[in-house]
């Protein structure tokens, strides 16, 4: 896979929350952090995502959103 994004993270899918159109995919990273990605429900099927499966998360810097607890 050739990509221009430099931020890639290997992890294990620990939860998939399917909605009508989108799905939340929760990925446990090796350092103990959790990453949550929003993808289409169709993508979950096409990519064969399953709890327990290994995935590579690819993040472009321009797509990062930050939030605080306040």
C-alpha positions as a Markdown table, in Angstrom:
| # | Residue | x | y | z |
|---|---|---|---|---|
| 1 | Unk | 0.0 | 0.0 | 0.0 |
| 2 | Unk | 1.5 | 3.3 | -1.1 |
| 3 | Unk | 0.2 | 6.4 | 0.8 |
| 4 | Unk | 1.3 | 9.9 | 1.4 |
| 5 | Unk | 0.1 | 10.1 | 5.0 |
| 6 | Unk | 2.9 | 9.5 | 7.5 |
| 7 | Unk | 0.7 | 8.7 | 10.5 |
| 8 | Unk | -0.1 | 5.0 | 10.5 |
| 9 | Unk | -1.0 | 3.0 | 13.6 |
| 10 | Unk | -1.4 | -0.8 | 13.8 |
| 11 | Unk | -4.1 | -2.0 | 16.2 |
| 12 | Unk | -6.8 | -4.5 | 17.0 |
| 13 | Unk | -10.5 | -3.7 | 16.5 |
| 14 | Unk | -12.2 | -3.9 | 19.9 |
| 15 | Unk | -15.7 | -2.6 | 19.1 |
| 16 | Unk | -17.8 | -1.7 | 16.1 |
| 17 | Unk | -20.9 | 0.4 | 16.6 |
| 18 | Unk | -23.1 | 0.3 | 13.5 |
| 19 | Unk | -25.4 | 3.1 | 12.7 |
| 20 | Unk | -27.8 | 3.5 | 9.8 |
| 21 | Unk | -25.1 | 5.1 | 7.5 |
| 22 | Unk | -21.9 | 5.3 | 9.5 |
| 23 | Unk | -20.1 | 3.1 | 12.0 |
| 24 | Unk | -17.7 | 3.8 | 14.9 |
| 25 | Unk | -14.7 | 1.5 | 14.8 |
| 26 | Unk | -12.7 | 1.4 | 18.1 |
| 27 | Unk | -9.1 | 0.3 | 17.7 |
| 28 | Unk | -6.8 | -0.6 | 20.6 |
| 29 | Unk | -3.2 | 0.6 | 19.9 |
| 30 | Unk | -0.1 | -1.2 | 21.2 |
| 31 | Unk | 0.8 | 1.7 | 23.6 |
| 32 | Unk | -2.6 | 1.3 | 25.4 |
| 33 | Unk | -4.3 | 4.2 | 23.6 |
| 34 | Unk | -7.6 | 3.9 | 21.8 |
| 35 | Unk | -8.4 | 5.3 | 18.4 |
| 36 | Unk | -12.0 | 5.7 | 17.2 |
| 37 | Unk | -12.7 | 6.1 | 13.5 |
| 38 | Unk | -15.9 | 6.9 | 11.8 |
| 39 | Unk | -16.4 | 5.0 | 8.5 |
| 40 | Unk | -19.4 | 4.2 | 6.4 |
| 41 | Unk | -21.3 | 1.1 | 7.4 |
| 42 | Unk | -20.7 | -0.2 | 3.9 |
| 43 | Unk | -16.9 | 0.2 | 4.4 |
| 44 | Unk | -17.1 | -2.1 | 7.5 |
| 45 | Unk | -18.6 | -4.8 | 5.3 |
| 46 | Unk | -16.3 | -4.2 | 2.3 |
| 47 | Unk | -13.1 | -4.2 | 4.5 |
| 48 | Unk | -14.3 | -7.2 | 6.4 |
| 49 | Unk | -13.8 | -5.4 | 9.7 |
| 50 | Unk | -14.5 | -7.7 | 12.7 |
| 51 | Unk | -13.9 | -7.4 | 16.5 |
| 52 | Unk | -10.5 | -9.0 | 17.1 |
| 53 | Unk | -9.2 | -8.2 | 13.7 |
| 54 | Unk | -6.0 | -6.3 | 13.0 |
| 55 | Unk | -6.1 | -3.0 | 11.1 |
| 56 | Unk | -3.8 | -0.2 | 10.1 |
| 57 | Unk | -5.2 | 3.2 | 10.8 |
| 58 | Unk | -4.0 | 5.9 | 8.4 |
| 59 | Unk | -4.4 | 9.5 | 9.6 |
| 60 | Unk | -3.7 | 12.7 | 7.5 |
| 61 | Unk | -2.6 | 15.6 | 9.7 |
| 62 | Unk | -5.3 | 17.8 | 8.2 |
| 63 | Unk | -8.0 | 15.4 | 9.3 |
| 64 | Unk | -7.2 | 15.5 | 13.0 |
| 65 | Unk | -9.8 | 17.0 | 15.4 |
| 66 | Unk | -9.1 | 17.8 | 19.0 |
| 67 | Unk | -11.5 | 18.1 | 21.9 |
| 68 | Unk | -11.3 | 18.8 | 25.6 |
| 69 | Unk | -13.5 | 17.5 | 28.4 |
| 70 | Unk | -14.6 | 21.1 | 29.3 |
